[in-house]
């Protein structure tokens, strides 16, 4: 098995997939803790459907680089979701559901009406579940992903204290900290970037799992925000790397395999929490 893995590692597309997968997993885990604590976990699913709709439009108009359309549209929708979530008439969960379902239906409708491929079902399946897209990355896409990932990590580290403040008590942060709304907006933009990057790894339907599972797993083991964030990042990277290696060796879909490993990790963390409680008890 080790020899087989070494043979696959000789191919550039496999190395590209592992590098991008690890970076995406790391970025996803950093904001996952914030989303869970703010009870805004489902935003990943909503924005992924928006990205799917934007990708459909890009395919219809034959854009050579769909990132030029997908990323700005997803960022704008992330900001709209944030504003709608603060509107008493449209609560956060309702706004996410409205945009999510609308974008998914619009995207699929466009792909059917203006079909640019003879294998429409295969294209939709790949986009939704990320079955092979992570293994078809070009060198230019890999460098773009590395650049965006490093930017996300740098911003998170630089504004860690501000993100911590708006995560735990947004009202207090607005009252005591200048520009608190701007930091909330920054979180929304970072989430949008992560969602667009993660679509290459797990597809639009499984993105929420990549964002949420590591955070939930880490919360079973630690209580402080810093410890949970660090543990979430470590678990996410390990699960993504393990999932991709298993996928390459076993020939299973990349996105589904990574999510399955994340689920197994969550089960193990729950079991560890249970044992810890029994020992203390």
C-alpha positions as a printed Julia matrix, in Angstrom:
281×3 Matrix{Float64}:
   0.0    0.0     0.0
   2.88   2.34    0.83
   4.51   1.6    -2.51
   1.23   2.3    -4.27
   0.94   5.65   -2.48
   4.52   6.56   -3.44
   3.72   5.73   -7.05
   0.71   8.05   -7.01
   2.76  10.81   -5.34
   4.93  10.99   -8.46
   2.01  12.56  -10.34
   1.75  16.37  -10.01
  -2.08  16.37   -9.85
  -1.98  14.17   -6.73
   0.51  16.49   -5.01
  -1.6   19.5    -6.02
  -4.71  17.86   -4.54
  -3.02  17.11   -1.21
  -1.59  20.65   -0.88
  -4.89  22.34   -1.72
  -6.9   19.91    0.41
  -4.8   20.55    3.51
  -4.96  24.34    3.06
  -8.73  24.31    2.5
  -9.27  22.1     5.55
  -7.13  24.42    7.69
  -8.99  27.55    6.56
 -12.41  25.91    6.98
 -11.68  24.85   10.55
 -10.59  28.33   11.67
 -13.94  29.95   10.91
 -15.96  26.82   11.72
 -15.64  27.45   15.46
 -16.92  31.02   15.05
 -19.91  29.86   12.96
 -20.9   27.17   15.45
 -20.71  29.55   18.43
 -22.69  32.24   16.59
 -25.32  29.6    15.69
 -24.79  30.39   12.02
 -23.51  26.96   11.02
 -25.77  26.56    8.01
 -24.32  29.59    6.21
 -21.75  27.3     4.57
 -24.48  25.3     2.9
 -26.3   28.42    1.74
 -23.21  30.06    0.26
 -22.14  26.82   -1.42
 -25.44  26.77   -3.29
 -24.89  30.38   -4.29
 -21.47  29.4    -5.62
 -23.1   26.55   -7.56
 -25.49  29.03   -9.19
 -22.61  31.36  -10.06
 -20.64  28.46  -11.56
 -23.65  27.61  -13.73
 -23.78  31.17  -15.04
 -20.02  31.08  -15.7
 -20.42  27.84  -17.66
 -23.27  29.28  -19.74
 -21.29  32.4   -20.71
 -18.14  30.28  -21.32
 -15.91  32.02  -18.78
 -12.47  30.42  -18.93
 -11.85  31.21  -15.25
 -15.13  30.87  -13.33
 -13.44  32.15  -10.15
 -13.74  35.67  -11.58
 -17.52  35.39  -11.26
 -18.03  32.85   -8.47
 -15.9   34.56   -5.81
 -17.41  38.1    -6.09
 -20.99  36.76   -6.25
 -20.43  34.56   -3.17
 -18.85  37.41   -1.23
 -21.77  39.74   -2.06
 -24.29  37.09   -0.96
 -22.36  36.51    2.28
 -22.69  40.23    3.05
 -26.4   40.17    2.13
 -26.94  37.17    4.42
 -25.24  39.01    7.25
 -27.43  42.08    6.73
 -30.59  39.98    6.35
 -29.73  38.05    9.49
 -29.75  41.31   11.44
 -33.14  42.31    9.97
 -36.03  41.53   12.31
 -38.32  40.82    9.35
 -36.07  38.13    7.83
 -34.24  36.0    10.4
 -30.83  34.49    9.63
 -32.01  30.92    9.05
 -34.85  32.06    6.76
 -32.49  34.25    4.73
 -30.04  31.36    4.29
 -32.8   28.98    3.23
 -34.23  31.52    0.78
 -30.92  32.28   -0.94
 -29.75  28.66   -0.8
 -32.77  27.08   -2.46
 -33.16  29.91   -4.97
 -29.51  29.8    -6.12
 -29.46  25.99   -6.38
 -32.67  25.89   -8.42
 -31.57  28.78  -10.64
 -28.19  27.17  -11.31
 -29.63  23.78  -12.22
 -32.28  25.42  -14.42
 -29.61  27.34  -16.33
 -27.5   24.22  -16.81
 -30.5   22.42  -18.29
 -31.68  25.24  -20.57
 -28.21  26.24  -21.83
 -26.46  22.89  -21.57
 -22.83  23.14  -22.7
 -21.96  19.5   -22.07
 -23.18  16.12  -23.27
 -22.84  14.76  -19.72
 -24.98  17.19  -17.72
 -25.68  14.7   -14.91
 -21.96  14.03  -14.49
 -21.12  17.74  -14.37
 -23.82  18.43  -11.77
 -22.74  15.45   -9.65
 -19.11  16.56   -9.74
 -20.01  20.12   -8.72
 -22.35  19.02   -5.92
 -20.19  16.25   -4.46
 -16.68  17.23   -5.57
 -16.0   13.74   -6.87
 -13.03  14.48   -9.13
 -12.53  18.27   -9.29
  -9.77  18.29   -6.66
  -7.75  15.93   -8.89
  -8.02  18.12  -11.99
  -6.54  21.34  -10.6
  -4.11  23.27  -12.78
  -0.9   24.79  -11.45
  -2.42  28.28  -11.75
  -5.46  27.23   -9.66
  -3.17  25.71   -7.04
  -1.19  28.95   -6.67
  -4.42  30.94   -6.48
  -5.68  28.63   -3.73
  -2.38  28.91   -1.84
  -2.5   32.71   -2.05
  -6.12  32.96   -0.87
  -5.55  30.4     1.91
  -2.5   32.24    3.24
  -4.49  35.5     3.14
  -7.34  33.92    5.14
  -4.93  32.5     7.74
  -3.05  35.81    8.05
  -6.28  37.8     8.48
  -7.58  35.37   11.1
  -4.35  35.6    13.12
  -4.11  39.38   12.75
  -7.72  40.01   13.83
  -8.03  37.05   16.23
  -8.98  39.17   19.26
 -11.61  41.12   17.31
 -13.15  37.93   15.86
 -13.17  36.44   19.37
 -15.05  39.5    20.68
 -17.79  39.54   18.01
 -18.17  35.75   18.31
 -19.0   35.59   22.0
 -20.9   38.82   22.6
 -21.61  40.87   19.5
 -23.81  43.42   21.31
 -21.1   44.09   23.9
 -18.46  44.28   21.18
 -20.55  46.89   19.28
 -20.92  48.93   22.46
 -17.26  48.85   23.51
 -15.28  48.31   20.31
 -15.08  50.69   17.39
 -15.87  49.09   14.02
 -17.34  45.87   15.42
 -19.75  45.66   12.48
 -16.79  45.78   10.11
 -15.19  42.76   11.76
 -18.47  40.88   11.43
 -18.4   41.78    7.77
 -14.81  40.57    7.54
 -15.88  37.18    8.91
 -18.59  36.95    6.24
 -16.11  37.73    3.44
 -13.58  35.17    4.74
 -16.32  32.54    4.94
 -17.28  33.24    1.32
 -13.66  32.79    0.18
 -13.38  29.51    2.11
 -16.63  28.21    0.6
 -15.44  28.88   -2.95
 -12.12  27.16   -2.25
 -13.77  24.19   -0.53
 -16.02  23.44   -3.51
 -13.0   21.93   -5.27
 -12.5   19.5    -2.4
 -15.92  18.31   -1.26
 -18.46  19.9    -3.61
 -21.24  22.31   -2.74
 -23.48  19.88   -0.82
 -20.79  18.69    1.61
 -19.09  21.97    2.47
 -20.97  22.41    5.76
 -19.49  19.13    7.0
 -15.96  20.33    6.3
 -16.62  23.57    8.19
 -18.63  22.2    11.12
 -17.4   18.68   12.0
 -13.85  19.63   13.13
 -15.25  22.42   15.33
 -17.84  20.12   16.93
 -15.21  17.42   17.45
 -12.8   19.86   19.14
 -15.59  21.12   21.42
 -15.96  17.61   22.8
 -12.37  17.75   24.06
 -11.67  21.4    24.97
 -13.59  24.37   26.36
 -11.56  27.53   25.66
 -11.9   29.3    22.31
  -8.16  29.15   21.56
  -7.83  25.46   22.43
 -10.92  24.54   20.42
  -9.67  26.52   17.4
  -6.21  24.91   17.47
  -7.63  21.42   17.98
 -10.19  21.98   15.22
  -7.44  23.03   12.8
  -5.31  19.98   13.64
  -8.23  17.55   13.34
  -9.38  19.11   10.09
  -5.95  18.82    8.45
  -5.48  15.21    9.64
  -8.96  14.18    8.46
  -8.59  15.9     5.07
  -5.18  14.35    4.45
  -6.34  10.9     5.6
  -9.54  11.13    3.56
  -7.71  12.1     0.37
  -5.11   9.34    0.78
  -7.85   6.76    1.37
  -9.73   8.11   -1.65
  -6.66   7.86   -3.89
  -5.81   4.32   -2.76
  -9.37   2.97   -2.67
 -10.73   4.86   -5.68
 -13.62   6.4    -3.71
 -15.05   9.94   -4.24
 -12.75  12.48   -2.59
 -15.39  14.71   -0.98
 -17.49  11.91    0.48
 -14.42  10.11    1.82
 -13.1   13.23    3.58
 -16.5   13.85    5.18
 -16.71  10.18    6.27
 -13.33  10.52    8.01
 -14.54  13.74    9.67
 -17.61  11.86   10.94
 -15.42   9.05   12.3
 -13.25  11.65   14.06
 -16.34  13.24   15.62
 -17.5    9.82   16.89
 -14.07   9.19   18.43
 -14.08  12.59   20.14
 -17.57  11.94   21.54
 -16.34   8.59   22.87
 -13.28  10.29   24.42
 -15.59  12.85   26.08
 -17.74  10.04   27.43
 -14.72   8.19   28.86
 -13.4   11.41   30.39
 -16.75  12.01   32.08
 -16.84   8.46   33.43
 -13.3    8.75   34.8
 -14.02  12.09   36.5
 -17.32  10.74   37.81
